[in-house]
Amino acid sequence: MTATTPTTTAAARGFARLSVPDLITIGVFTAVYFVLVAVCTFASAIAFAGFGSILLPALCALVSGCVYMLLVARLGKFGGITVMGLVMGLFFLVSGHFLLSFLANIVFAVAADLIAALGKYRSRIGILISYVVFSYGLTGPILPLWFMKDAYVAALEAKGKDAAYIDGVFAQVNTGSFWLAMGAILVCAVIGGWFGQRMMRKHFAKAGIV
């Protein structure tokens, strides 16, 4: 008879198949995350003026840490983070964004899920790093500003936007703003993830996360 160690049990749990209750849990937290992204979209447009879309992923990373950490603590298995990223990517895709929006969300979500899985969803540092990686998924809608400008302009023109509007969209798009956006996501995700872990301490203890 083969002995089962705590380590192998944790590993099996980390890669266990998602059940219907798991999918319901993921759906609830994804819905909450979606609402937070929507709120941040309006808030960033008001607070950051011309930098609104550029700094949106960072703002989302700052306020969504609790949702992400609670999902990990409640689920503790592979697939939850991936599904959340998949749903967000599909939303961006069907709402008229470029395919890159979908790809960025799913690639970073899968990477985040794998990073958390390396620590068997028990390592706070691993989960924090996975949250930072996951947060870069929301760069999908803004990356075309720097890397697909012609296609972005053509898409805006197809929607009937005039030259003044288009010039306003690209007014802050340059190398400096790219690194500002990427750096802001890193800083805000670390802060938001750390705060989320502080708030979820009791749930982490129940889930055996150290």
N, C-alpha and C positions, 0 to 999 in steps of 0.2 A: 504494500500500500504506500502511495507517494505522499509524503508529508507536505502540507501547505504552509508556507511561511507568510508572515504579515506582508513582506515585500511583494511576493508573487500574487497575493490576494489583492493588494493595492493596484498592482499593474493590471490585473485582469479587470478590476473595476474601472480603471482609467480608460480602457479600450472596449468596454462592454457595449453591447448593442443598445441603441436608444429605444426606450419603451414609449407607449402612448402617453403615460403621465409625464415622461421626460419631455416629449415634444410639446405638451401643453405648457410645461414650465418654461421651455425655451420661447414659446410663442408669447407668453405673458411678458417676459423680460425684454424680448425684442420689441414688443409694442411700446413698452415704457421707454426704451432706448430711442425708438422712432419719434416719440413725442418730444423727448429732450432735444433731439436733432432739429425738429421743426421749430421749437421755441428758440433754440440757439440761432437758427437761420434768421429769424426776425430780429433777435437781439443784436446780432453781429452787424446787420445792415444798418441799425440805428446807432450803435455804439462806435463802430469803426469806420463809418462812412465808406470811402473808396476802397478801404482794405477789408470790407465786410466778408466777401467770399473767400478771400485769401486766408483770413484768420479764423474762418468758421470751423475747420477741423480742430484747431487748437482749443477753441472755446468748448466744443463738444467733448474733447478729451478732458477738459478741466471739470466738467459737471457730471460726467457719466460714469465716474469710477465706482460709485456705490452699486449701480445696476450691474456692471460687469462683475464685480467682486462677489455680489450676492448670487449671481447666476452660477459662477464657478463653485461657490460654497454649497449651493443647493444641489447642483448636478454632479460635479466631480467625475465626469467622464468625457471622452472625446466625442465631439460632434456639436455640442451646444454653441461654442464660439463660432464654429464654421457655419452653422445654420443661420446664426444672427447676421454674419457678414454676407451670406448668400442672399438673405431677404433684403438687406439694405442695397446690395448691388442690383438686384432685380428691380427694386423700386426706382433707382436712378436710371436704369436702362429703359424701363417702360415710360418714364416721365420725360424722355427726350434727350438724355445725356449720351455722351459717346460710350462706345463699348468699353473704353478704358475705365469708366466709372465702375462697371460691373467687375472687370478683371482685377482692379486694385482692391476692391472690397473682398473678393473671394480669396485672392492670393495672400493678402495680409491676415485674413481671418484664419485660413488653414495654417499659416506659419505660427500665428499666435496660439492656436489650439495645440499644435505640436510642441511648442515651447512649454506650455503649461503641462502637457502630458509627460514631458521629460522628468518633471518633478512629481509625476503621478498626481497632479492637482493638489499637492500637499505643501509645496514650497512657496512661501510668501514672495520671495525674491523672484522666483520663476514666474509666478502669476503676475507680478508687477511688470516684469519685462514683457510678458505676453500682452498685457494691456497696452503698453507703449507701442508694440508692433501693431496690434489691432487698430489703434487710433489712426495709424497712417492709411487705413483703408478709405477714410473719408477724403483723402487727397484725390481720389478718382475724378470727381467733377471739376477740380481746379487745375490738375496737371495739364490739360489741353491748352490752358491759357499760355503756358510757356513752350510746350512741345508740339502743339498742333494749332498754331495761331491761324493759319490760312483756313483750315477746316472750321475752326471756331467762328471766324468772321463770316464765312459762307453760311454757316448754320444760323447765325444771327440775322444775316441779310434775308435768308429764306423765311424767317419769322417776321419780316417787315421792319426790322430795327434800322434806324437811320444812322448816318455817319457819326453824328454827335454822340449818340448812345454808345456806339461801338468804341469810339475814342475814349469815352468815360470808363468803359469796362477794362480797357487795356492801359489806362493812365498810370496805374501802379505796378504794372507787370514788367519786371526787369530781373536781372540776376540777383540783385540785393533783396528784393521782395520774396524771391524763391527761397533763399536761405533763411530769411526771416520767418517765413511760413513753416519750413521744415523744423527749424530750431524751436519755434513756439510750440509746435506739437509735442516735441520731446519734453520740454520743460513742463507744459501743462498736463501731459499724460502722467509724468512722474508725480506731480503734485496731486492730480485728481485720483490717481491710483492709490497713492499713499493715504490720502484722506479717506478713500473708500475702504481701505483695509482697516484703518482706525475705527471707522463707523461699524464695520462688520466683524469686529473682534470676537464677539460672542458666537456669531455664526461660524466663524473660522474654527473656534475651539471645539464646537460641536462636530464639525466636519473633519477634525483631526489635522487641520492645516497649521503648520509651524513655521 
